[in-house]
Amino acid sequence: MRTNGRGRGDGYGSVAHARRPPRQEPSLRPMHGTARSGSIVRAAAIVSILAIPPAAASAQGYPFSQRGSISQDVAFTTITVAYGRPVARGRALFGQLVPWDSIWHPGADSATRVAFNHDVLVEGKPLRAGEYSLWVVPHEHGPWTVIFSRAAHTFHKPYPGVAEEALRVDVATEAASHMETLAIEFPVVLRDDAVMRIHWGTVGVPIKIKAPYRPD
């Protein structure tokens, strides 16, 4: 996961990096007695490290939240989503990791971006063609608030602010099977209607989108 120099993590914590001690280069001078024994031990350790399969050795460099994207045509409109995918990893999500009644970024690192190449209706409200970042306010009771911000290219913190908001809509959540890694998907696409669902843990946020554009 890329963090723009802010440390590695999934946007819900930080990872401290310990300073590595200077690397000890082997001496080229002949060694005797205990020094020679120490050299043999170090050589054996180096051979052991080199014997580790490349896949296992590179596993430590995998991002905590990997990037994902999805593109969906709805009638004559294309909707594209690019986002980071945090992993639950056994944590209690909504109401714990993600507080109630606070603005939450459904993703990790760089803010989730949603692009429309033509004007659309989101939950019946107009949204002009363009690129937006996506934000959500979860509520323990009642529908959640979904926000499209004109600040498309930004980090997941801090929130860009009300002045950048293009649209706010209320969306009723739905119970869903457990999704370990956050997903944004299109479970329904029919004619010029679609549902874009944010799905993490056992909660789904199904956002209804209508794409009325017709070519001349």
C-alpha positions in Angstrom: 0.0 0.0 0.0 1.4 3.4 -1.0 1.1 6.0 1.7 2.6 9.1 0.2 5.3 9.2 2.8 2.8 8.9 5.7 3.7 5.3 6.8 2.3 2.0 5.9 -1.1 0.9 7.0 -4.7 0.7 5.8 -5.8 4.2 7.0 -6.9 3.0 10.4 -3.5 2.8 12.2 0.2 3.3 11.8 3.1 0.9 11.6 6.3 1.9 13.3 9.6 1.1 11.6 12.6 0.2 13.7 16.0 1.6 12.5 18.1 -1.2 11.1 21.7 -1.5 12.5 24.5 -0.9 10.0 25.2 -3.8 7.8 28.4 -5.7 8.9 30.5 -6.4 5.8 32.6 -9.6 6.0 36.4 -9.0 6.3 38.7 -10.2 3.6 41.6 -10.9 6.0 42.4 -14.4 7.1 40.8 -15.4 10.4 41.9 -17.8 13.1 40.3 -19.6 16.1 37.0 -18.1 17.3 37.1 -15.4 14.6 37.2 -18.1 11.9 34.3 -19.9 13.6 32.3 -16.7 13.6 33.0 -16.3 9.9 31.7 -19.8 9.2 28.4 -19.1 11.2 27.9 -15.8 9.3 28.5 -17.6 5.9 26.0 -20.3 6.8 23.4 -17.6 7.7 23.9 -15.9 4.4 23.4 -19.2 2.5 20.2 -19.8 4.5 18.8 -16.4 3.5 19.6 -16.9 -0.1 17.8 -20.3 0.0 14.5 -18.6 0.9 12.1 -18.8 -2.1 11.6 -15.4 -3.8 7.8 -15.4 -3.2 8.4 -15.8 0.6 11.1 -13.2 0.7 9.0 -10.6 -1.2 5.9 -11.2 0.9 7.1 -8.7 3.5 6.8 -6.0 0.8 3.1 -6.6 0.0 0.9 -3.6 0.7 -1.6 -3.9 3.6 -4.4 -2.5 1.4 -4.0 -3.3 -2.3 -5.5 -1.2 -5.0 -8.5 -2.2 -7.0 -10.6 -0.8 -9.8 -13.8 -1.6 -11.6 -15.5 -0.2 -14.8 -19.1 -0.6 -15.6 -21.1 0.5 -18.7 -24.7 1.5 -17.8 -26.5 2.2 -21.1 -24.3 4.8 -22.8 -22.5 5.9 -19.7 -19.3 4.5 -18.3 -18.7 4.5 -14.5 -15.2 3.9 -13.3 -14.0 3.3 -9.7 -10.5 3.2 -8.4 -9.9 2.5 -4.7 -7.8 1.0 -1.9 -9.1 -2.2 -0.4 -8.6 -2.5 3.4 -8.9 -5.9 5.1 -11.0 -6.6 8.2 -8.5 -8.9 9.8 -10.9 -9.9 12.6 -11.5 -6.4 13.7 -15.0 -5.1 14.7 -15.7 -2.6 11.9 -18.7 -0.3 12.1 -19.2 1.3 15.5 -15.7 0.4 16.5 -13.0 0.8 13.9 -15.3 3.1 11.9 -17.1 5.4 14.4 -20.8 6.1 14.0 -21.9 9.5 12.8 -18.4 10.5 11.5 -17.2 10.9 7.9 -15.5 7.7 6.8 -13.5 7.1 3.6 -14.5 3.7 2.1 -11.0 2.7 1.0 -7.4 3.3 2.0 -4.6 5.7 1.2 -5.5 7.8 -1.9 -9.2 8.6 -1.7 -11.6 6.4 -3.6 -12.4 8.0 -7.0 -15.6 7.6 -9.0 -15.8 8.9 -12.5 -18.8 9.4 -14.8 -18.4 10.3 -18.5 -22.0 11.6 -18.7 -24.4 13.2 -16.3 -26.2 10.7 -14.0 -28.8 10.5 -11.3 -27.7 9.2 -7.9 -30.6 8.2 -5.7 -32.7 10.4 -7.9 -30.5 13.5 -7.6 -28.5 14.9 -10.5 -24.7 14.6 -10.6 -22.8 16.1 -13.4 -20.2 14.1 -15.4 -16.8 14.2 -13.9 -14.5 12.7 -11.3 -15.3 12.6 -7.6 -13.9 11.2 -4.3 -16.4 9.1 -2.3 -17.2 9.4 1.4 -19.7 7.9 3.8 -21.2 8.8 7.1 -22.3 5.6 8.9 -25.2 5.7 11.3 -26.1 3.1 13.9 -29.8 3.7 13.1 -31.4 4.8 9.8 -29.9 5.3 6.4 -26.2 6.2 5.8 -25.1 9.4 4.1 -23.0 9.0 0.9 -21.0 12.0 -0.3 -19.5 12.8 -3.7 -16.7 15.4 -3.4 -15.2 17.5 -6.2 -11.8 17.0 -4.5 -11.2 13.9 -6.6 -7.4 13.6 -6.2 -6.8 13.7 -2.4 -5.7 11.5 0.5 -8.2 9.6 2.7 -7.4 12.1 5.5 -8.4 14.9 6.2 -11.9 15.3 4.7 -11.7 17.9 1.9 -14.6 19.9 3.5 -18.2 20.8 2.9 -17.3 23.4 0.3 -16.0 20.7 -2.1 -19.2 18.6 -1.8 -21.1 18.0 -5.1 -23.8 15.8 -3.7 -25.1 14.2 -0.5 -27.7 11.3 -0.6 -29.1 9.0 2.0 -28.8 5.3 1.4 -30.4 2.5 3.3 -27.9 -0.2 4.2 -28.5 -4.0 3.7 -27.3 -7.1 5.5 -24.7 -9.0 3.4 -22.5 -12.1 3.7 -19.1 -11.4 5.2 -16.7 -9.5 2.9 -13.2 -9.7 4.3 -11.6 -7.2 1.9 -13.6 -4.0 1.1 -15.3 -4.2 -2.3 -17.1 -1.8 -4.6 -19.2 -3.7 -7.1 -22.2 -3.5 -9.5 -24.5 -6.3 -8.5 -27.3 -4.9 -10.6 -27.1 -3.4 -14.1 -30.4 -3.3 -16.1 -30.9 -1.0 -19.1 -30.0 2.5 -17.8 -30.2 1.6 -14.1 -27.5 0.2 -11.9 -26.6 -0.4 -8.2 -23.1 0.5 -7.1 -22.6 -1.3 -3.7 -20.0 -0.6 -1.1 -19.5 -3.9 0.8 -17.3 -4.5 3.8 -17.8 -6.9 6.7 -21.5 -7.8 6.8 -22.8 -4.4 5.6 -23.7 -3.4 2.1 -24.4 0.2 1.0 -26.3 -0.1 -2.3 -26.3 3.2 -4.2 -28.8 3.5 -7.0 -27.6 5.2 -10.2 -29.5 6.0 -13.3 -27.7 6.9 -16.6 -30.2 8.8 -18.8 -27.8 10.0 -21.5 -28.7 9.1 -25.1 -26.4 9.9 -28.0 -27.9 12.2 -30.7 
